[in-house]
Amino acid sequence: MENNFKNKHRDKYIKIGLNISLQRKLKNMTQVELSEAINISRTHISNIEAPNMVTPVSLEVIFDIADALDIQPEILFKMD
């Protein structure tokens, strides 16, 4: 069932990860700096941002990322 869930929302997870990567780079922040700011591993940030992986991410992590990047969380959910 989990695999079907990941496949069903695959493109959305990838887009969110790409949005995180873009916003992080616009703030001149490294993955290490972002991971330290929100207290998760750099590997987890890397997995979330990787366009070839589907890595579900909690709303709590999304909100923490948005706070660390000083942006509104909805920016990370833009699908266009």
mmCIF file as gemmi writes it, N, C-alpha and C atoms, coordinates in Angstrom:
data_model
loop_
_atom_site.group_PDB
_atom_site.id
_atom_site.type_symbol
_atom_site.label_atom_id
_atom_site.label_alt_id
_atom_site.label_comp_id
_atom_site.label_asym_id
_atom_site.label_entity_id
_atom_site.label_seq_id
_atom_site.pdbx_PDB_ins_code
_atom_site.Cartn_x
_atom_site.Cartn_y
_atom_site.Cartn_z
_atom_site.occupancy
_atom_site.B_iso_or_equiv
_atom_site.pdbx_formal_charge
_atom_site.auth_seq_id
_atom_site.auth_asym_id
_atom_site.pdbx_PDB_model_num
ATOM 1 N N . MET Axp A 1 ? 0.818 -1.194 0 1 0 ? 1 A 1
ATOM 2 C CA . MET Axp A 1 ? 0 0 0 1 0 ? 1 A 1
ATOM 3 C C . MET Axp A 1 ? 0.862 1.257 0 1 0 ? 1 A 1
ATOM 4 N N . GLU Axp A 2 ? 1.939 1.268 0.789 1 0 ? 2 A 1
ATOM 5 C CA . GLU Axp A 2 ? 2.81 2.433 0.845 1 0 ? 2 A 1
ATOM 6 C C . GLU Axp A 2 ? 3.394 2.739 -0.536 1 0 ? 2 A 1
ATOM 7 N N . ASN Axp A 3 ? 3.765 1.705 -1.274 1 0 ? 3 A 1
ATOM 8 C CA . ASN Axp A 3 ? 4.326 1.892 -2.611 1 0 ? 3 A 1
ATOM 9 C C . ASN Axp A 3 ? 3.32 2.557 -3.539 1 0 ? 3 A 1
ATOM 10 N N . ASN Axp A 4 ? 2.043 2.154 -3.476 1 0 ? 4 A 1
ATOM 11 C CA . ASN Axp A 4 ? 1.007 2.782 -4.286 1 0 ? 4 A 1
ATOM 12 C C . ASN Axp A 4 ? 0.85 4.247 -3.914 1 0 ? 4 A 1
ATOM 13 N N . PHE Axp A 5 ? 0.92 4.552 -2.618 1 0 ? 5 A 1
ATOM 14 C CA . PHE Axp A 5 ? 0.819 5.926 -2.152 1 0 ? 5 A 1
ATOM 15 C C . PHE Axp A 5 ? 1.938 6.776 -2.743 1 0 ? 5 A 1
ATOM 16 N N . LYS Axp A 6 ? 3.149 6.258 -2.668 1 0 ? 6 A 1
ATOM 17 C CA . LYS Axp A 6 ? 4.287 6.99 -3.212 1 0 ? 6 A 1
ATOM 18 C C . LYS Axp A 6 ? 4.135 7.202 -4.708 1 0 ? 6 A 1
ATOM 19 N N . ASN Axp A 7 ? 3.693 6.184 -5.424 1 0 ? 7 A 1
ATOM 20 C CA . ASN Axp A 7 ? 3.535 6.311 -6.867 1 0 ? 7 A 1
ATOM 21 C C . ASN Axp A 7 ? 2.413 7.271 -7.224 1 0 ? 7 A 1
ATOM 22 N N . LYS Axp A 8 ? 1.346 7.264 -6.449 1 0 ? 8 A 1
ATOM 23 C CA . LYS Axp A 8 ? 0.197 8.132 -6.716 1 0 ? 8 A 1
ATOM 24 C C . LYS Axp A 8 ? 0.589 9.606 -6.648 1 0 ? 8 A 1
ATOM 25 N N . HIS Axp A 9 ? 1.458 9.958 -5.726 1 0 ? 9 A 1
ATOM 26 C CA . HIS Axp A 9 ? 1.831 11.361 -5.512 1 0 ? 9 A 1
ATOM 27 C C . HIS Axp A 9 ? 3.272 11.659 -5.914 1 0 ? 9 A 1
ATOM 28 N N . ARG Axp A 10 ? 3.861 10.769 -6.683 1 0 ? 10 A 1
ATOM 29 C CA . ARG Axp A 10 ? 5.266 10.869 -7.067 1 0 ? 10 A 1
ATOM 30 C C . ARG Axp A 10 ? 5.642 12.252 -7.59 1 0 ? 10 A 1
ATOM 31 N N . ASP Axp A 11 ? 4.918 12.735 -8.574 1 0 ? 11 A 1
ATOM 32 C CA . ASP Axp A 11 ? 5.259 14.017 -9.192 1 0 ? 11 A 1
ATOM 33 C C . ASP Axp A 11 ? 5.16 15.174 -8.197 1 0 ? 11 A 1
ATOM 34 N N . LYS Axp A 12 ? 4.222 15.082 -7.281 1 0 ? 12 A 1
ATOM 35 C CA . LYS Axp A 12 ? 4.055 16.146 -6.283 1 0 ? 12 A 1
ATOM 36 C C . LYS Axp A 12 ? 5.223 16.169 -5.302 1 0 ? 12 A 1
ATOM 37 N N . TYR Axp A 13 ? 5.631 14.995 -4.835 1 0 ? 13 A 1
ATOM 38 C CA . TYR Axp A 13 ? 6.788 14.945 -3.932 1 0 ? 13 A 1
ATOM 39 C C . TYR Axp A 13 ? 8.049 15.47 -4.616 1 0 ? 13 A 1
ATOM 40 N N . ILE Axp A 14 ? 8.22 15.107 -5.86 1 0 ? 14 A 1
ATOM 41 C CA . ILE Axp A 14 ? 9.392 15.573 -6.606 1 0 ? 14 A 1
ATOM 42 C C . ILE Axp A 14 ? 9.355 17.087 -6.764 1 0 ? 14 A 1
ATOM 43 N N . LYS Axp A 15 ? 8.194 17.642 -7.084 1 0 ? 15 A 1
ATOM 44 C CA . LYS Axp A 15 ? 8.072 19.094 -7.258 1 0 ? 15 A 1
ATOM 45 C C . LYS Axp A 15 ? 8.349 19.823 -5.948 1 0 ? 15 A 1
ATOM 46 N N . ILE Axp A 16 ? 7.823 19.308 -4.842 1 0 ? 16 A 1
ATOM 47 C CA . ILE Axp A 16 ? 8.101 19.927 -3.541 1 0 ? 16 A 1
ATOM 48 C C . ILE Axp A 16 ? 9.601 19.909 -3.258 1 0 ? 16 A 1
ATOM 49 N N . GLY Axp A 17 ? 10.245 18.786 -3.534 1 0 ? 17 A 1
ATOM 50 C CA . GLY Axp A 17 ? 11.692 18.695 -3.334 1 0 ? 17 A 1
ATOM 51 C C . GLY Axp A 17 ? 12.46 19.68 -4.194 1 0 ? 17 A 1
ATOM 52 N N . LEU Axp A 18 ? 12.045 19.828 -5.434 1 0 ? 18 A 1
ATOM 53 C CA . LEU Axp A 18 ? 12.702 20.799 -6.324 1 0 ? 18 A 1
ATOM 54 C C . LEU Axp A 18 ? 12.466 22.226 -5.838 1 0 ? 18 A 1
ATOM 55 N N . ASN Axp A 19 ? 11.272 22.497 -5.328 1 0 ? 19 A 1
ATOM 56 C CA . ASN Axp A 19 ? 10.989 23.828 -4.787 1 0 ? 19 A 1
ATOM 57 C C . ASN Axp A 19 ? 11.857 24.119 -3.564 1 0 ? 19 A 1
ATOM 58 N N . ILE Axp A 20 ? 12.037 23.123 -2.716 1 0 ? 20 A 1
ATOM 59 C CA . ILE Axp A 20 ? 12.91 23.292 -1.547 1 0 ? 20 A 1
ATOM 60 C C . ILE Axp A 20 ? 14.329 23.589 -2.004 1 0 ? 20 A 1
ATOM 61 N N . SER Axp A 21 ? 14.807 22.83 -2.968 1 0 ? 21 A 1
ATOM 62 C CA . SER Axp A 21 ? 16.158 23.034 -3.48 1 0 ? 21 A 1
ATOM 63 C C . SER Axp A 21 ? 16.329 24.438 -4.055 1 0 ? 21 A 1
ATOM 64 N N . LEU Axp A 22 ? 15.367 24.867 -4.856 1 0 ? 22 A 1
ATOM 65 C CA . LEU Axp A 22 ? 15.438 26.208 -5.458 1 0 ? 22 A 1
ATOM 66 C C . LEU Axp A 22 ? 15.452 27.287 -4.383 1 0 ? 22 A 1
ATOM 67 N N . GLN Axp A 23 ? 14.53 27.205 -3.446 1 0 ? 23 A 1
ATOM 68 C CA . GLN Axp A 23 ? 14.456 28.236 -2.409 1 0 ? 23 A 1
ATOM 69 C C . GLN Axp A 23 ? 15.705 28.244 -1.534 1 0 ? 23 A 1
ATOM 70 N N . ARG Axp A 24 ? 16.242 27.08 -1.249 1 0 ? 24 A 1
ATOM 71 C CA . ARG Axp A 24 ? 17.476 26.988 -0.46 1 0 ? 24 A 1
ATOM 72 C C . ARG Axp A 24 ? 18.627 27.657 -1.188 1 0 ? 24 A 1
ATOM 73 N N . LYS Axp A 25 ? 18.726 27.4 -2.485 1 0 ? 25 A 1
ATOM 74 C CA . LYS Axp A 25 ? 19.805 27.996 -3.282 1 0 ? 25 A 1
ATOM 75 C C . LYS Axp A 25 ? 19.632 29.502 -3.415 1 0 ? 25 A 1
ATOM 76 N N . LEU Axp A 26 ? 18.377 29.961 -3.535 1 0 ? 26 A 1
ATOM 77 C CA . LEU Axp A 26 ? 18.129 31.404 -3.609 1 0 ? 26 A 1
ATOM 78 C C . LEU Axp A 26 ? 18.564 32.114 -2.327 1 0 ? 26 A 1
ATOM 79 N N . LYS Axp A 27 ? 18.552 31.389 -1.222 1 0 ? 27 A 1
ATOM 80 C CA . LYS Axp A 27 ? 18.997 31.937 0.072 1 0 ? 27 A 1
ATOM 81 C C . LYS Axp A 27 ? 20.487 31.684 0.316 1 0 ? 27 A 1
ATOM 82 N N . ASN Axp A 28 ? 21.172 31.148 -0.707 1 0 ? 28 A 1
ATOM 83 C CA . ASN Axp A 28 ? 22.604 30.834 -0.576 1 0 ? 28 A 1
ATOM 84 C C . ASN Axp A 28 ? 22.889 29.955 0.637 1 0 ? 28 A 1
ATOM 85 N N . MET Axp A 29 ? 22.047 28.945 0.815 1 0 ? 29 A 1
ATOM 86 C CA . MET Axp A 29 ? 22.187 28.036 1.945 1 0 ? 29 A 1
ATOM 87 C C . MET Axp A 29 ? 22.542 26.648 1.42 1 0 ? 29 A 1
ATOM 88 N N . THR Axp A 30 ? 23.436 25.979 2.088 1 0 ? 30 A 1
ATOM 89 C CA . THR Axp A 30 ? 23.793 24.611 1.71 1 0 ? 30 A 1
ATOM 90 C C . THR Axp A 30 ? 22.81 23.631 2.344 1 0 ? 30 A 1
ATOM 91 N N . GLN Axp A 31 ? 22.838 22.401 1.868 1 0 ? 31 A 1
ATOM 92 C CA . GLN Axp A 31 ? 22.018 21.361 2.475 1 0 ? 31 A 1
ATOM 93 C C . GLN Axp A 31 ? 22.422 21.153 3.935 1 0 ? 31 A 1
ATOM 94 N N . VAL Axp A 32 ? 23.699 21.234 4.207 1 0 ? 32 A 1
ATOM 95 C CA . VAL Axp A 32 ? 24.184 21.067 5.584 1 0 ? 32 A 1
ATOM 96 C C . VAL Axp A 32 ? 23.622 22.176 6.472 1 0 ? 32 A 1
ATOM 97 N N . GLU Axp A 33 ? 23.678 23.406 6.001 1 0 ? 33 A 1
ATOM 98 C CA . GLU Axp A 33 ? 23.164 24.526 6.799 1 0 ? 33 A 1
ATOM 99 C C . GLU Axp A 33 ? 21.66 24.383 7.055 1 0 ? 33 A 1
ATOM 100 N N . LEU Axp A 34 ? 20.913 23.994 6.02 1 0 ? 34 A 1
ATOM 101 C CA . LEU Axp A 34 ? 19.473 23.817 6.189 1 0 ? 34 A 1
ATOM 102 C C . LEU Axp A 34 ? 19.18 22.667 7.145 1 0 ? 34 A 1
ATOM 103 N N . SER Axp A 35 ? 19.88 21.564 6.977 1 0 ? 35 A 1
ATOM 104 C CA . SER Axp A 35 ? 19.633 20.415 7.847 1 0 ? 35 A 1
ATOM 105 C C . SER Axp A 35 ? 19.947 20.754 9.305 1 0 ? 35 A 1
ATOM 106 N N . GLU Axp A 36 ? 20.999 21.489 9.539 1 0 ? 36 A 1
ATOM 107 C CA . GLU Axp A 36 ? 21.341 21.89 10.905 1 0 ? 36 A 1
ATOM 108 C C . GLU Axp A 36 ? 20.298 22.856 11.474 1 0 ? 36 A 1
ATOM 109 N N . ALA Axp A 37 ? 19.781 23.741 10.626 1 0 ? 37 A 1
ATOM 110 C CA . ALA Axp A 37 ? 18.793 24.724 11.073 1 0 ? 37 A 1
ATOM 111 C C . ALA Axp A 37 ? 17.491 24.066 11.519 1 0 ? 37 A 1
ATOM 112 N N . ILE Axp A 38 ? 17.16 22.914 10.916 1 0 ? 38 A 1
ATOM 113 C CA . ILE Axp A 38 ? 15.89 22.271 11.256 1 0 ? 38 A 1
ATOM 114 C C . ILE Axp A 38 ? 16.085 20.932 11.974 1 0 ? 38 A 1
ATOM 115 N N . ASN Axp A 39 ? 17.328 20.619 12.283 1 0 ? 39 A 1
ATOM 116 C CA . ASN Axp A 39 ? 17.661 19.45 13.093 1 0 ? 39 A 1
ATOM 117 C C . ASN Axp A 39 ? 17.243 18.117 12.451 1 0 ? 39 A 1
ATOM 118 N N . ILE Axp A 40 ? 17.541 17.969 11.157 1 0 ? 40 A 1
ATOM 119 C CA . ILE Axp A 40 ? 17.417 16.671 10.488 1 0 ? 40 A 1
ATOM 120 C C . ILE Axp A 40 ? 18.728 16.422 9.755 1 0 ? 40 A 1
ATOM 121 N N . SER Axp A 41 ? 18.926 15.218 9.285 1 0 ? 41 A 1
ATOM 122 C CA . SER Axp A 41 ? 20.202 14.895 8.647 1 0 ? 41 A 1
ATOM 123 C C . SER Axp A 41 ? 20.319 15.522 7.258 1 0 ? 41 A 1
ATOM 124 N N . ARG Axp A 42 ? 21.543 15.769 6.847 1 0 ? 42 A 1
ATOM 125 C CA . ARG Axp A 42 ? 21.791 16.276 5.508 1 0 ? 42 A 1
ATOM 126 C C . ARG Axp A 42 ? 21.337 15.261 4.475 1 0 ? 42 A 1
ATOM 127 N N . THR Axp A 43 ? 21.473 14.002 4.802 1 0 ? 43 A 1
ATOM 128 C CA . THR Axp A 43 ? 21.033 12.95 3.883 1 0 ? 43 A 1
ATOM 129 C C . THR Axp A 43 ? 19.533 13.032 3.647 1 0 ? 43 A 1
ATOM 130 N N . HIS Axp A 44 ? 18.777 13.317 4.694 1 0 ? 44 A 1
ATOM 131 C CA . HIS Axp A 44 ? 17.323 13.426 4.532 1 0 ? 44 A 1
ATOM 132 C C . HIS Axp A 44 ? 16.972 14.614 3.631 1 0 ? 44 A 1
ATOM 133 N N . ILE Axp A 45 ? 17.625 15.745 3.837 1 0 ? 45 A 1
ATOM 134 C CA . ILE Axp A 45 ? 17.398 16.906 2.952 1 0 ? 45 A 1
ATOM 135 C C . ILE Axp A 45 ? 17.754 16.53 1.521 1 0 ? 45 A 1
ATOM 136 N N . SER Axp A 46 ? 18.87 15.872 1.343 1 0 ? 46 A 1
ATOM 137 C CA . SER Axp A 46 ? 19.295 15.456 0.007 1 0 ? 46 A 1
ATOM 138 C C . SER Axp A 46 ? 18.257 14.544 -0.629 1 0 ? 46 A 1
ATOM 139 N N . ASN Axp A 47 ? 17.727 13.595 0.131 1 0 ? 47 A 1
ATOM 140 C CA . ASN Axp A 47 ? 16.708 12.684 -0.395 1 0 ? 47 A 1
ATOM 141 C C . ASN Axp A 47 ? 15.43 13.42 -0.764 1 0 ? 47 A 1
ATOM 142 N N . ILE Axp A 48 ? 15.031 14.383 0.054 1 0 ? 48 A 1
ATOM 143 C CA . ILE Axp A 48 ? 13.825 15.168 -0.238 1 0 ? 48 A 1
ATOM 144 C C . ILE Axp A 48 ? 14 15.95 -1.532 1 0 ? 48 A 1
ATOM 145 N N . GLU Axp A 49 ? 15.166 16.534 -1.732 1 0 ? 49 A 1
ATOM 146 C CA . GLU Axp A 49 ? 15.425 17.37 -2.907 1 0 ? 49 A 1
ATOM 147 C C . GLU Axp A 49 ? 15.708 16.57 -4.174 1 0 ? 49 A 1
ATOM 148 N N . ALA Axp A 50 ? 16.102 15.327 -4.05 1 0 ? 50 A 1
ATOM 149 C CA . ALA Axp A 50 ? 16.533 14.53 -5.213 1 0 ? 50 A 1
ATOM 150 C C . ALA Axp A 50 ? 15.369 14.278 -6.17 1 0 ? 50 A 1
ATOM 151 N N . PRO Axp A 51 ? 15.508 14.709 -7.434 1 0 ? 51 A 1
ATOM 152 C CA . PRO Axp A 51 ? 14.41 14.534 -8.397 1 0 ? 51 A 1
ATOM 153 C C . PRO Axp A 51 ? 14.211 13.091 -8.85 1 0 ? 51 A 1
ATOM 154 N N . ASN Axp A 52 ? 15.142 12.229 -8.559 1 0 ? 52 A 1
ATOM 155 C CA . ASN Axp A 52 ? 15.018 10.833 -8.968 1 0 ? 52 A 1
ATOM 156 C C . ASN Axp A 52 ? 14.52 9.935 -7.835 1 0 ? 52 A 1
ATOM 157 N N . MET Axp A 53 ? 14.121 10.547 -6.722 1 0 ? 53 A 1
ATOM 158 C CA . MET Axp A 53 ? 13.644 9.787 -5.568 1 0 ? 53 A 1
ATOM 159 C C . MET Axp A 53 ? 12.279 10.313 -5.135 1 0 ? 53 A 1
ATOM 160 N N . VAL Axp A 54 ? 11.499 9.439 -4.541 1 0 ? 54 A 1
ATOM 161 C CA . VAL Axp A 54 ? 10.246 9.852 -3.925 1 0 ? 54 A 1
ATOM 162 C C . VAL Axp A 54 ? 10.435 9.735 -2.426 1 0 ? 54 A 1
ATOM 163 N N . THR Axp A 55 ? 10.512 10.88 -1.764 1 0 ? 55 A 1
ATOM 164 C CA . THR Axp A 55 ? 10.717 10.899 -0.325 1 0 ? 55 A 1
ATOM 165 C C . THR Axp A 55 ? 9.599 11.692 0.322 1 0 ? 55 A 1
ATOM 166 N N . PRO Axp A 56 ? 8.622 11.004 0.904 1 0 ? 56 A 1
ATOM 167 C CA . PRO Axp A 56 ? 7.559 11.724 1.602 1 0 ? 56 A 1
ATOM 168 C C . PRO Axp A 56 ? 8.146 12.59 2.718 1 0 ? 56 A 1
ATOM 169 N N . VAL Axp A 57 ? 7.535 13.728 2.92 1 0 ? 57 A 1
ATOM 170 C CA . VAL Axp A 57 ? 8.021 14.67 3.933 1 0 ? 57 A 1
ATOM 171 C C . VAL Axp A 57 ? 6.817 15.159 4.74 1 0 ? 57 A 1
ATOM 172 N N . SER Axp A 58 ? 6.993 15.238 6.045 1 0 ? 58 A 1
ATOM 173 C CA . SER Axp A 58 ? 5.895 15.642 6.921 1 0 ? 58 A 1
ATOM 174 C C . SER Axp A 58 ? 5.65 17.149 6.819 1 0 ? 58 A 1
ATOM 175 N N . LEU Axp A 59 ? 4.451 17.55 7.205 1 0 ? 59 A 1
ATOM 176 C CA . LEU Axp A 59 ? 4.148 18.981 7.251 1 0 ? 59 A 1
ATOM 177 C C . LEU Axp A 59 ? 5.034 19.685 8.264 1 0 ? 59 A 1
ATOM 178 N N . GLU Axp A 60 ? 5.351 19.014 9.347 1 0 ? 60 A 1
ATOM 179 C CA . GLU Axp A 60 ? 6.233 19.6 10.359 1 0 ? 60 A 1
ATOM 180 C C . GLU Axp A 60 ? 7.581 19.976 9.738 1 0 ? 60 A 1
ATOM 181 N N . VAL Axp A 61 ? 8.142 19.076 8.937 1 0 ? 61 A 1
ATOM 182 C CA . VAL Axp A 61 ? 9.419 19.357 8.273 1 0 ? 61 A 1
ATOM 183 C C . VAL Axp A 61 ? 9.246 20.478 7.245 1 0 ? 61 A 1
ATOM 184 N N . ILE Axp A 62 ? 8.149 20.46 6.502 1 0 ? 62 A 1
ATOM 185 C CA . ILE Axp A 62 ? 7.89 21.536 5.532 1 0 ? 62 A 1
ATOM 186 C C . ILE Axp A 62 ? 7.841 22.887 6.243 1 0 ? 62 A 1
ATOM 187 N N . PHE Axp A 63 ? 7.113 22.952 7.362 1 0 ? 63 A 1
ATOM 188 C CA . PHE Axp A 63 ? 7.009 24.205 8.105 1 0 ? 63 A 1
ATOM 189 C C . PHE Axp A 63 ? 8.369 24.635 8.648 1 0 ? 63 A 1
ATOM 190 N N . ASP Axp A 64 ? 9.157 23.68 9.134 1 0 ? 64 A 1
ATOM 191 C CA . ASP Axp A 64 ? 10.497 23.999 9.635 1 0 ? 64 A 1
ATOM 192 C C . ASP Axp A 64 ? 11.393 24.514 8.506 1 0 ? 64 A 1
ATOM 193 N N . ILE Axp A 65 ? 11.302 23.888 7.344 1 0 ? 65 A 1
ATOM 194 C CA . ILE Axp A 65 ? 12.093 24.334 6.192 1 0 ? 65 A 1
ATOM 195 C C . ILE Axp A 65 ? 11.685 25.753 5.803 1 0 ? 65 A 1
ATOM 196 N N . ALA Axp A 66 ? 10.392 25.988 5.716 1 0 ? 66 A 1
ATOM 197 C CA . ALA Axp A 66 ? 9.907 27.326 5.354 1 0 ? 66 A 1
ATOM 198 C C . ALA Axp A 66 ? 10.401 28.368 6.357 1 0 ? 66 A 1
ATOM 199 N N . ASP Axp A 67 ? 10.332 28.046 7.641 1 0 ? 67 A 1
ATOM 200 C CA . ASP Axp A 67 ? 10.832 28.969 8.669 1 0 ? 67 A 1
ATOM 201 C C . ASP Axp A 67 ? 12.317 29.24 8.49 1 0 ? 67 A 1
ATOM 202 N N . ALA Axp A 68 ? 13.093 28.187 8.268 1 0 ? 68 A 1
ATOM 203 C CA . ALA Axp A 68 ? 14.545 28.34 8.117 1 0 ? 68 A 1
ATOM 204 C C . ALA Axp A 68 ? 14.895 29.162 6.88 1 0 ? 68 A 1
ATOM 205 N N . LEU Axp A 69 ? 14.073 29.031 5.847 1 0 ? 69 A 1
ATOM 206 C CA . LEU Axp A 69 ? 14.321 29.777 4.607 1 0 ? 69 A 1
ATOM 207 C C . LEU Axp A 69 ? 13.636 31.146 4.614 1 0 ? 69 A 1
ATOM 208 N N . ASP Axp A 70 ? 12.877 31.423 5.67 1 0 ? 70 A 1
ATOM 209 C CA . ASP Axp A 70 ? 12.142 32.684 5.812 1 0 ? 70 A 1
ATOM 210 C C . ASP Axp A 70 ? 11.198 32.919 4.63 1 0 ? 70 A 1
ATOM 211 N N . ILE Axp A 71 ? 10.41 31.879 4.328 1 0 ? 71 A 1
ATOM 212 C CA . ILE Axp A 71 ? 9.417 31.949 3.26 1 0 ? 71 A 1
ATOM 213 C C . ILE Axp A 71 ? 8.096 31.389 3.776 1 0 ? 71 A 1
ATOM 214 N N . GLN Axp A 72 ? 7.023 31.653 3.06 1 0 ? 72 A 1
ATOM 215 C CA . GLN Axp A 72 ? 5.731 31.072 3.39 1 0 ? 72 A 1
ATOM 216 C C . GLN Axp A 72 ? 5.708 29.619 2.92 1 0 ? 72 A 1
ATOM 217 N N . PRO Axp A 73 ? 5.143 28.704 3.694 1 0 ? 73 A 1
ATOM 218 C CA . PRO Axp A 73 ? 5.143 27.289 3.307 1 0 ? 73 A 1
ATOM 219 C C . PRO Axp A 73 ? 4.49 27.029 1.957 1 0 ? 73 A 1
ATOM 220 N N . GLU Axp A 74 ? 3.481 27.815 1.6 1 0 ? 74 A 1
ATOM 221 C CA . GLU Axp A 74 ? 2.8 27.562 0.325 1 0 ? 74 A 1
ATOM 222 C C . GLU Axp A 74 ? 3.723 27.697 -0.883 1 0 ? 74 A 1
ATOM 223 N N . ILE Axp A 75 ? 4.797 28.418 -0.752 1 0 ? 75 A 1
ATOM 224 C CA . ILE Axp A 75 ? 5.767 28.523 -1.851 1 0 ? 75 A 1
ATOM 225 C C . ILE Axp A 75 ? 6.321 27.144 -2.202 1 0 ? 75 A 1
ATOM 226 N N . LEU Axp A 76 ? 6.483 26.304 -1.202 1 0 ? 76 A 1
ATOM 227 C CA . LEU Axp A 76 ? 7.034 24.973 -1.431 1 0 ? 76 A 1
ATOM 228 C C . LEU Axp A 76 ? 6.029 24.03 -2.102 1 0 ? 76 A 1
ATOM 229 N N . PHE Axp A 77 ? 4.745 24.417 -2.099 1 0 ? 77 A 1
ATOM 230 C CA . PHE Axp A 77 ? 3.698 23.572 -2.681 1 0 ? 77 A 1
ATOM 231 C C . PHE Axp A 77 ? 3.291 24 -4.083 1 0 ? 77 A 1
ATOM 232 N N . LYS Axp A 78 ? 3.944 25.012 -4.632 1 0 ? 78 A 1
ATOM 233 C CA . LYS Axp A 78 ? 3.591 25.458 -6.005 1 0 ? 78 A 1
ATOM 234 C C . LYS Axp A 78 ? 3.894 24.338 -6.986 1 0 ? 78 A 1
ATOM 235 N N . MET Axp A 79 ? 2.913 24.023 -7.807 1 0 ? 79 A 1
ATOM 236 C CA . MET Axp A 79 ? 3.041 22.903 -8.732 1 0 ? 79 A 1
ATOM 237 C C . MET Axp A 79 ? 3.167 23.339 -10.189 1 0 ? 79 A 1
ATOM 238 N N . ASP Axp A 80 ? 3.322 24.631 -10.439 1 0 ? 80 A 1
ATOM 239 C CA . ASP Axp A 80 ? 3.44 25.096 -11.83 1 0 ? 80 A 1
ATOM 240 C C . ASP Axp A 80 ? 4.863 25.166 -12.304 1 0 ? 80 A 1
